[in-house]
Amino acid sequence: MITLYAAEPPNSMKVVLALEELELPYTVVPVDLMLGAQFEPAFLRLNPNAKVPVIIDDDGLGGRPHTAFESGAILLYLADKTGRLIPQDPAGRSETVQWLMVQISTLGPMLGQFMHFARFAPPGNDYALARYRTQLRRVVDVFEGRLAESEWIGGQAYGVADIAVFPSLRSLPIIFGPEVDKDYPKLLAWVGRIAARPAVGRADAVKAKLAGQQVTPDKMSPDMIDKVLGRGAYTRA
């Protein structure tokens, strides 16, 4: 059995989607990020970086329990454990891992910063918002170009690179508006193909349940908002 510590955002949903696709037995432990549960000592023993997702695999490496954190590392662990969702030949594996790293190193961080400045920053941050919107557009353009030459982002078959990108880019119409229809036709077609997979429906049910278990920002204390966002008294100069 795998225990998954998770919340609603895309990084957790990557792992939920992989677990559903692989049909591995797992149980979910919700981590309420808005209440700062990721900073609790018990959670920090699982991931000192205070981030979800984290998994504990009772049947891990060498038959012993194994803990893994960081969504990309977990995806690779699950792919290697099952021999699925990643090519077994070295060249194909390298190709898939490269595209997985583009999501981890660029798409995820740029989207996260763009959403932060769009939703939480006070007035007067036009430069930061424009910068992260531009950087996000640039990497989304890269994925559109990739899908013009390959059916799947990771290579010839659906796999961990697609799973890593999908939870973020399925929201393109919300992020950029209706113009995505003409700007990103390949990406939207790719999103549609993945959304039709049965594992996505099951993952969406998990996502909805996690969303219902998380405190909303309007019910958070100002101090907790500052702690979660790393601002105010929690700013590190």
C-alpha positions in Angstrom: 0.0 0.0 0.0 1.1 3.5 -0.8 0.2 6.4 1.5 0.0 9.8 -0.3 0.2 13.1 1.5 -1.4 15.5 -0.8 -3.4 18.7 -1.4 -5.5 20.0 -4.3 -2.8 21.9 -6.4 -1.2 20.4 -9.6 1.9 18.9 -8.0 -0.2 16.6 -5.9 -2.5 15.8 -8.8 0.4 14.6 -10.9 1.0 11.8 -8.4 -2.7 11.0 -8.0 -3.0 10.7 -11.8 0.0 8.4 -12.0 -1.3 6.2 -9.2 -4.7 5.9 -10.9 -3.1 5.2 -14.3 -0.9 2.5 -12.8 -3.8 1.2 -10.7 -1.6 1.0 -7.6 -3.4 0.7 -4.3 -3.1 3.9 -2.2 -4.6 5.9 0.5 -4.7 9.7 0.7 -3.8 11.8 3.8 -5.0 15.4 3.2 -2.5 18.1 4.1 -4.2 21.5 4.6 -1.7 23.9 3.2 -3.9 26.9 4.2 -3.7 25.9 7.8 0.1 25.4 7.5 0.0 21.6 8.1 3.1 21.3 5.9 5.1 23.1 8.6 4.1 20.7 11.4 7.1 18.7 12.8 5.6 15.3 11.9 5.3 16.4 8.2 8.7 18.0 8.1 10.2 14.6 9.1 8.7 13.3 5.8 9.8 16.3 3.7 12.1 18.9 5.3 11.2 21.3 2.4 7.5 21.5 3.7 5.9 20.6 0.3 3.4 18.2 -0.9 3.2 15.6 -2.4 5.0 12.9 -0.3 4.5 9.2 -0.6 5.4 6.3 1.7 5.5 3.0 -0.1 5.2 0.1 2.3 6.6 -2.2 -0.4 9.5 0.0 -1.4 13.0 -0.5 -2.4 14.4 -3.9 -1.4 11.0 -4.7 0.1 11.3 -2.1 2.8 9.2 1.0 3.3 10.4 3.9 1.2 9.6 7.6 1.5 9.8 9.9 -1.6 9.1 13.6 -2.0 9.2 16.1 -4.9 6.5 15.3 -7.6 9.0 14.6 -10.4 11.0 12.2 -8.2 7.8 10.4 -7.2 6.7 10.0 -10.8 10.1 8.5 -11.7 10.0 6.2 -8.7 6.5 4.9 -9.6 7.5 4.5 -13.3 10.6 2.6 -12.3 8.7 0.5 -9.7 6.2 -0.7 -12.3 8.2 -0.5 -15.5 5.4 1.6 -17.0 4.9 5.2 -18.2 8.5 5.6 -19.2 10.5 4.1 -22.0 12.8 1.2 -21.1 15.4 1.9 -23.7 18.1 4.5 -22.6 17.5 7.0 -25.4 13.7 7.0 -25.0 14.1 7.3 -21.2 16.4 10.3 -21.7 14.0 12.0 -24.0 11.1 11.6 -21.5 13.2 12.7 -18.5 14.3 15.9 -20.4 10.7 16.9 -21.0 9.8 16.0 -17.4 12.5 18.4 -16.3 11.1 21.2 -18.4 7.9 21.0 -16.4 9.7 20.8 -13.1 12.3 23.5 -13.8 10.3 26.0 -15.8 6.6 25.4 -16.3 5.8 24.7 -12.6 7.8 27.6 -11.2 6.7 30.2 -13.8 3.1 29.2 -13.4 3.4 29.3 -9.6 4.9 32.8 -9.6 2.5 34.1 -12.2 -0.5 32.9 -10.1 1.0 34.3 -6.9 1.4 37.8 -8.4 -2.0 37.7 -10.1 -3.9 36.6 -7.0 -2.0 37.6 -3.9 0.4 40.5 -4.6 -0.6 44.1 -3.6 -0.9 46.8 -6.3 2.3 48.0 -7.9 3.7 44.7 -9.1 3.0 45.2 -12.8 6.6 44.4 -13.7 6.6 41.1 -11.8 3.2 40.1 -13.2 4.3 40.9 -16.8 7.6 39.1 -16.4 6.0 35.8 -15.2 3.2 36.0 -17.7 5.9 36.4 -20.4 8.0 33.5 -19.1 4.9 31.3 -18.8 3.9 32.1 -22.3 7.3 31.3 -23.6 7.4 27.8 -22.1 3.8 27.0 -23.1 4.9 27.9 -26.7 7.7 25.3 -26.3 5.1 22.6 -25.4 2.9 23.7 -28.3 5.9 23.3 -30.6 6.7 19.9 -29.1 3.2 18.6 -29.8 3.5 19.8 -33.4 6.2 17.1 -33.9 5.2 14.4 -31.4 1.9 13.0 -30.3 3.0 12.9 -26.7 5.2 15.3 -24.8 7.5 12.6 -23.5 7.9 10.8 -26.8 6.1 8.1 -28.7 3.8 7.0 -25.8 1.8 8.6 -23.0 3.9 8.8 -19.9 5.3 10.7 -16.9 6.1 13.8 -18.9 2.5 14.1 -20.0 1.2 13.4 -16.5 3.5 16.1 -15.1 2.3 18.8 -17.5 -1.4 18.0 -17.8 -2.6 19.2 -14.4 -1.3 22.7 -15.1 -2.0 23.1 -18.8 -5.6 21.7 -18.7 -6.4 25.2 -17.2 -5.0 27.2 -20.2 -8.4 28.8 -21.0 -8.6 30.1 -17.4 -5.0 31.2 -17.3 -4.8 33.0 -20.7 -8.4 33.5 -21.7 -10.3 32.3 -24.8 -7.5 33.2 -27.2 -5.8 29.9 -26.4 -8.1 28.3 -29.0 -6.0 29.9 -31.8 -2.7 30.1 -29.9 -2.5 26.5 -28.7 -4.5 24.1 -30.8 -2.1 21.2 -30.4 -2.0 21.6 -26.6 -5.8 21.8 -26.4 -6.2 18.7 -28.5 -3.6 16.9 -26.3 -5.5 18.0 -23.2 -8.7 16.5 -24.6 -7.0 13.2 -25.3 -5.7 12.9 -21.8 -9.0 14.2 -20.2 -10.8 11.3 -21.9 -8.7 8.7 -20.1 -10.6 6.8 -17.3 -7.7 7.5 -14.8 -8.3 11.2 -15.1 -11.9 10.9 -14.0 -10.9 9.0 -11.0 -8.1 11.5 -10.2 -10.6 14.4 -10.5 -12.8 12.7 -7.9 -9.8 12.6 -5.5 -9.1 16.3 -6.4 -12.6 17.3 -5.6 -12.5 15.5 -2.2 -9.2 17.2 -1.3 -10.6 20.6 -2.3 -13.5 20.1 0.0 -11.2 19.3 2.9 -9.1 22.4 2.6 -9.7 25.7 4.5 -10.4 28.6 2.1 -8.3 31.8 2.3 -11.2 33.8 3.6 -11.2 31.6 6.8 -7.5 32.0 7.4 -6.0 34.3 10.0 -3.8 37.2 8.6 -0.8 35.6 10.4 -1.3 32.2 8.8 -1.7 33.8 5.3 1.6 35.6 5.9 3.2 32.3 7.0 2.0 30.3 4.0 3.0 33.0 1.6 6.3 33.8 3.3 5.6 37.5 3.8 5.2 40.0 6.7 6.8 38.7 9.8 8.0 35.6 7.9 10.0 37.6 5.3 13.6 36.5 5.1 15.8 39.5 4.0 
